[in-house]
Amino acid sequence: MRSFDAMNPAAAAVHLLMTVCITIFCTEPILLTVSFIGALVFYLALNGSRNRAFHIGAIGMPTLFALLNPLWNQHGTTVLFLINDRAITAEALFFGAMTGVRLAAVLYWFRIFSDLMTSEKLFYLFRFLSPKLALVFTMAVRNLTLFRQQAQRIQTAQKGLGLYREDHLIDDIRGRLRVFSILLTWALENGIVTANSMAARGYGIGKRTSCTYFRWHTADLLFLAAVTGLGAAVIAGMVSGAGEWQFYPVCEPPAMDLRYFALLIPFAVIAVLPLIHECREKYRSRVVM
């Protein structure tokens, strides 16, 4: 079994997008918590403890939404306390916390998608639909990081010349506008250079071929089949209403019947499949060493 990063991009993309879609459209708190924990642990397995600011912001979302939701949402019957004659209900707190968990899980899954799906993998996925659209999409993904790095270089150069001061509001606004103007000019020039370079290399004359071909292995096909089957079971359970929670006016969970567990268990397996791949690969590499 290979690592999740070495898997065929189509199989990995189906898993990540299906997990994100189920997380977005499902309201079952246990399923959302499983999705959040699975995404968090898998992200830590890939990147370690880097990007601490992102972790703080994502993990703090459930608490933030739990505190903010009761301020404008007074639905619910379990009143905890009053603030300026405004009732703070347990149902509003719980619904806000689950909204934060859902958003944090989606952010982690998209961050994982961004880390795993390189520009070459994205071109491999979209080349059959439209090579030009695939090229534009991959260039846009690449330019996000490229523009951020260039803006940092321009800002550093402006500070070195003494033209950018952050302690003065007017100078700060002028400095940021100057950085934006220079960055925009650089982006236009870079676009022209890229277009001329691609025209000189004959892009658009014939059929575009990918410089990297991702082969389908048996493990990839088995993984894709498992994810598709489990995802179909989860979607069928969502359509049947097996995971529909009622948050207002009182919290009422769905019936704990066979349909309910047929919804949770397959999704839990989907959420931990990438982590199983990574753990098994690391274990095998240690055994070989």
Rosetta blueprint (number, residue, H / E / L):
1 M L
2 R L
3 S L
4 F L
5 D L
6 A L
7 M L
8 N L
9 P H
10 A H
11 A H
12 A H
13 A H
14 V H
15 H H
16 L H
17 L H
18 M H
19 T H
20 V H
21 C H
22 I H
23 T H
24 I H
25 F H
26 C L
27 T L
28 E L
29 P H
30 I H
31 L H
32 L H
33 T H
34 V H
35 S H
36 F H
37 I H
38 G H
39 A H
40 L H
41 V H
42 F H
43 Y H
44 L H
45 A H
46 L H
47 N H
48 G L
49 S L
50 R L
51 N L
52 R H
53 A H
54 F H
55 H H
56 I H
57 G H
58 A H
59 I H
60 G L
61 M H
62 P H
63 T H
64 L H
65 F H
66 A H
67 L H
68 L H
69 N H
70 P H
71 L H
72 W H
73 N L
74 Q L
75 H L
76 G L
77 T L
78 T L
79 V E
80 L E
81 F E
82 L E
83 I E
84 N L
85 D L
86 R E
87 A E
88 I E
89 T E
90 A H
91 E H
92 A H
93 L H
94 F H
95 F H
96 G H
97 A H
98 M H
99 T H
100 G H
101 V H
102 R H
103 L H
104 A H
105 A H
106 V H
107 L H
108 Y H
109 W H
110 F H
111 R H
112 I H
113 F H
114 S H
115 D H
116 L H
117 M L
118 T L
119 S H
120 E H
121 K H
122 L H
123 F H
124 Y H
125 L H
126 F H
127 R L
128 F L
129 L L
130 S L
131 P H
132 K H
133 L H
134 A H
135 L H
136 V H
137 F H
138 T H
139 M H
140 A H
141 V H
142 R H
143 N H
144 L H
145 T H
146 L H
147 F H
148 R H
149 Q H
150 Q H
151 A H
152 Q H
153 R H
154 I H
155 Q H
156 T H
157 A H
158 Q H
159 K H
160 G H
161 L L
162 G L
163 L L
164 Y L
165 R L
166 E L
167 D L
168 H L
169 L H
170 I H
171 D H
172 D H
173 I H
174 R H
175 G H
176 R H
177 L H
178 R H
179 V H
180 F H
181 S H
182 I H
183 L H
184 L H
185 T H
186 W H
187 A H
188 L H
189 E H
190 N H
191 G H
192 I H
193 V H
194 T H
195 A H
196 N H
197 S H
198 M H
199 A H
200 A H
201 R L
202 G L
203 Y L
204 G L
205 I L
206 G L
207 K L
208 R L
209 T L
210 S L
211 C L
212 T L
213 Y L
214 F L
215 R L
216 W L
217 H L
218 T H
219 A H
220 D H
221 L H
222 L H
223 F H
224 L H
225 A H
226 A H
227 V H
228 T H
229 G H
230 L H
231 G H
232 A H
233 A H
234 V H
235 I H
236 A H
237 G H
238 M H
239 V H
240 S L
241 G L
242 A L
243 G L
244 E L
245 W L
246 Q E
247 F L
248 Y L
249 P L
250 V L
251 C L
252 E E
253 P L
254 P L
255 A L
256 M L
257 D L
258 L H
259 R H
260 Y H
261 F H
262 A H
263 L H
264 L H
265 I H
266 P H
267 F H
268 A H
269 V H
270 I H
271 A H
272 V H
273 L H
274 P H
275 L H
276 I H
277 H H
278 E H
279 C H
280 R H
281 E H
282 K H
283 Y H
284 R H
285 S H
286 R H
287 V H
288 V H
289 M L
